[in-house]
Amino acid sequence: LDDNGTSEEEMLEDILLNNALDKFKKEMLKDVTVLEADIVNHYDELYQEQSQEITTDALFVKAMSGQSITTSSGSSVTYDNVVYYRKGYSKVQHILIKFEESDATELEGYVSSIAEYDEEIADYEEELKKETDEAKKTEIQASIDKAKADRSSLQAKYDTALAAACAKIQTKTDEVYNSVKDGDEANFIKVMLEKTEDTGMNTEETAKEGYLVGPEDGMVAEFSEAATALKDGEISKPVATYYGYHIIRCIKVLPEGKVPYEDVKEELKETLTEERKTSEWTKMVENWTKEAKIKKYAKRLED
């Protein structure tokens, strides 16, 4: 505090002042609300905009994660409320039972190397399509065959290592699975909070929000495929990836097209209300400033 040129008393005074201002602002804006018609109009406008702007799975995933997307006009926009769903997506929650660290490291190394082979093979195949010289085509094909053989050998090593890693945590995984397979969401979350080793989903809030799965979700393929195959409320058998075993529960399959109004009504109401309060507060401050007849000496402020 001393280094910043202030004192504990001054800091506490600022905190008390800010708290008092917050309470005053809340009291002044307590009656600000929005009409049902306003919410419906906003809902319809958002759908029209999003159905025209969210034209790819990649854009949809970004919009759903709260990231900004570039619109057709070149502007950047972030949607607080998404009311348009693309086909093939779900929200899921899961329990992760991790492999031993050494096993996970080994498996991740295999996966990385296999991905490199996939890229190499794809590059060779693209090159082969463009090549017209028969001798060079034969040479490229030989490179493709070798890369595929090496990849197949690596895949076999991965499968063997994966089976060994699974065996070490099978008993623990089966116990967790048996404790949730016939239960509801409340039971699933209860067990998840006790057992999961996924730090991205270890609270009730994150569990209820869930992960978005579907095309372009960025998830491990085995996880994504198993998750998107589930119906509302279904729980998967343990699914193995190089992270460990996943027990996945589908919260909801997202319906393609317009999100049901009742599903987003409260979120839209909250967003619109906050926007209205911000606008009203700005008007109040402007009026108070005019009434106070404050005169600013710009030159002195510059000096």
Salt bridges, closest charged atoms under 4 A:
GLU27 OE2 - LYS30 NZ 2.80
GLU36 OE1 - LYS265 NZ 3.37
ASP38 OD2 - ARG276 NH2 3.65
ASP44 OD1 - LYS258 NZ 2.92
ASP57 OD1 - ARG86 NE 3.03
GLU100 OE1 - LYS168 NZ 3.70
ASP103 OD2 - LYS168 NZ 3.08
ASP118 OD1 - ARG151 NE 2.50
GLU125 OE2 - LYS148 NZ 3.65
GLU134 OE2 - LYS137 NZ 3.67
ASP150 OD2 - LYS146 NZ 2.87
GLU185 OE2 - ARG249 NH1 3.83
GLU194 OE2 - LYS190 NZ 3.36
GLU197 OE2 - LYS172 NZ 3.74
ASP198 OD2 - HIS94 NE2 2.78
GLU204 OE2 - LYS208 NZ 3.20
GLU209 OE2 - LYS91 NZ 2.86
ASP263 OD2 - LYS252 NZ 2.49
GLU280 OE2 - LYS283 NZ 3.90
